[in-house]
Amino acid sequence: MLASAGSLKSQNYYPFPTDLANWNQYYWWNGAPTGQWGVNYQYIMEGDTVLGGKSYNKLYYKATDSPSASVFIGGLREDSLRQIYFFPDSSLQETGSPGTLTDYTTEHLLYTFNNLHAGDTLQIHQGVALIKVIAIDSVMIGTSYRKRYEIQNSNLLFYPEYWIEGIGSTKDLLSPFLYEFEWNLFTLCFSDTATYYINSPTGADSCHWDMTGLNEYNDEKIKIIAFPNPFRDFINIEVEDQTSSAAEVTICDMTGRTMLFTILQPNETIDLRNLSAGAYLLKIRSDQQTGTSILIKE
């Protein structure tokens, strides 16, 4: 329910963090009846750098369900006009996110919180996305209210999306540069040195979700070890605590297209020379259990 205009006037503005911060994200693909799966990942802000002569906070990408290391994907900065800019690194292309950015040589306006009104069309990612403010209300974060903006983005099919001061989108931190088709994006939770915010799809107090998309993360699901990762041509896959000799292995690209299906044999090395460089989803099914992981081909 929208807050009244009077209740919005006295609120302080909350800038984006400039120290440690985490955005826990969830990518939920629904290709029913052929399949459904989810991927947990994080954006991590830590450290600073200079890009193009300007100071930025470093932003990293981490596939939460994978043992792979976090990857530097660019820098964030906020100016005095309450505008947040993202300077992407070319490694952003390797994360597998459904992105629409093509220029990695300059900064791009990611958000603006400067004197917004319902009905405003925002000058963000013009020519690729049409982004509008639909309504404005407030949300309690900790002990204080922050302004929240309901957003309509022509590239995001599943509503609603909100932008919250100091946090960003409830879809994905980089939502202005992403798109949805047979998948749905969620910012499950956000935390920094002073703030903790939960935004899980069912309202449960969880920052991590399993591949069904509607259940909290279960540590008893299959644990996958894939190495090396990133890989070049071949990869080894091990399933911890496997009680059956048969494990189905499916490797999909990030649109859900199956690139490989096989039955895993003990100590087997899998030939993936035919795959192009990029990110892939590894899915394992064994003994009525499932597990997922992200693979990166260099």
TAJO-V484170 format. One record per backbone hydrogen bond with DSSP energy under -1.0 kcal/mol. CO is the residue of the C=O (numbers start at 1). NH is the residue of the N-H. E is the energy in kcal/mol with one decimal. If there is no record, write none. Layout:
CO|NH|E / CO|NH|E
//
This chain:
5|8|-1.0 / 8|11|-1.1 / 21|45|-2.9 / 22|191|-2.1 / 23|43|-2.1 / 24|188|-2.1 / 24|189|-1.3 / 25|41|-1.9 / 26|186|-2.0 / 27|39|-2.1 / 28|184|-2.3 / 29|37|-2.1 / 31|34|-1.9 / 35|31|-2.2 / 37|29|-3.0 / 39|27|-2.7 / 41|25|-3.6 / 42|62|-2.4 / 43|23|-2.5 / 44|60|-2.6 / 45|21|-1.5 / 47|58|-2.0 / 49|56|-3.0 / 51|54|-1.6 / 54|51|-2.6 / 56|49|-2.4 / 57|76|-2.5 / 58|46|-1.6 / 59|73|-2.7 / 59|74|-1.0 / 60|44|-2.4 / 61|71|-2.9 / 62|42|-2.7 / 63|66|-1.8 / 71|61|-2.9 / 73|89|-2.9 / 74|59|-2.8 / 75|87|-2.6 / 76|57|-3.2 / 77|85|-3.1 / 79|82|-1.4 / 82|113|-2.6 / 83|79|-2.3 / 84|110|-2.9 / 84|111|-1.7 / 85|77|-1.8 / 86|108|-2.5 / 87|75|-2.0 / 89|92|-2.2 / 90|93|-1.6 / 91|94|-1.6 / 92|95|-1.2 / 97|99|-2.4 / 98|179|-1.1 / 108|86|-3.0 / 111|84|-2.3 / 117|120|-2.1 / 120|133|-2.7 / 122|124|-1.9 / 125|128|-1.7 / 125|129|-2.6 / 130|154|-1.9 / 131|122|-2.9 / 132|152|-2.5 / 133|119|-3.2 / 135|150|-2.6 / 137|148|-2.9 / 139|146|-2.5 / 141|144|-1.8 / 144|141|-3.2 / 146|139|-2.2 / 147|165|-1.8 / 148|137|-2.8 / 149|163|-2.4 / 150|134|-3.2 / 152|132|-2.5 / 153|156|-1.8 / 155|180|-2.7 / 161|151|-2.9 / 162|170|-2.1 / 163|149|-2.8 / 164|167|-2.1 / 164|168|-2.8 / 168|164|-2.3 / 170|187|-2.3 / 172|175|-2.3 / 174|177|-2.4 / 175|178|-2.0 / 177|100|-2.5 / 182|30|-2.9 / 184|28|-2.7 / 186|26|-2.4 / 188|199|-3.9 / 189|24|-2.5 / 190|197|-2.8 / 191|22|-2.9 / 195|192|-2.0 / 197|190|-2.3 / 200|203|-1.3 / 204|206|-2.2 / 208|217|-1.9 / 210|213|-1.9 / 215|210|-1.9 / 218|221|-1.7 / 223|240|-2.3 / 225|238|-2.9 / 227|236|-3.2 / 231|298|-3.0 / 233|272|-3.1 / 235|270|-3.0 / 236|227|-2.5 / 238|225|-2.8 / 247|264|-3.2 / 248|285|-1.9 / 249|262|-2.3 / 250|283|-3.1 / 251|259|-3.5 / 251|260|-1.5 / 252|281|-2.7 / 253|256|-2.0 / 257|253|-2.2 / 260|251|-2.5 / 262|249|-3.3 / 265|268|-1.7 / 270|235|-1.9 / 272|275|-1.5 / 278|297|-3.1 / 280|295|-3.0 / 281|252|-2.6 / 282|293|-1.9 / 283|250|-2.6 / 284|291|-1.9 / 285|248|-2.7 / 286|289|-2.1 / 289|286|-2.5 / 290|222|-1.1 / 291|284|-2.7 / 293|282|-3.3 / 295|280|-2.7 / 296|231|-2.5 / 297|278|-1.7
//
